[in-house]
Amino acid sequence: MTARQPCRIRLAREEDLLRLLQVYARSDEGLNPVVIAASPEEERTWREMLASASLSVYLATVEGQIAGAALLQRMPTLGYRCRPVAFVEAMVVLLTGAQASLDS
């Protein structure tokens, strides 16, 4: 039995796009084709996502490899005495080989 590896959380960077697309493809139980390159539309969307001040892309990494991701969208609102609200979406986590401890 292998020991659980620690999970680190960090913000996504531009160079993470291809690996993140591969994680999304694998999370669909292999139903998507293998990703070998990002499309121009995916590259444009990724740059837009990273440039957005109200959107954060968080990556879970195990031994330096992306094992999961989640998006956090912050939105201003007049409700709640003008306090912003946030939405977490598009969460995906892969548990393979090392069986990462994502609760650490």
C-alpha positions, 0 to 999 in steps of 0.5 A: 500500500502506498502512502497518501501524498499531500495535496497542494492548492495553487492558482492556475497559470497560463502554462497549465491549460493543456494539462487541465484539458487532459484532466477534464477529458479523463474526468469524463471516464475516458469518453473524451478523446485524448487531448494533445493540444488546445484549440484556438477557442480553448486558448482564447477562453483560457486567456480570458478566464485568467484575465478576469478579476472576478474569476479564480481558477484553483488547481489541486496538485499532487507531486507537481501534477494537476489532480483537480480544479475548481473555479471561483466566481466572485460577483458584486450584488446589492443584496446582503448589504452590498457584500459580494457573493461567490460561486464555486463551479466546474470542480473536477478531481482525479484520484489515481495511483497515489490516491491523493489526500485531498482533505489535507 
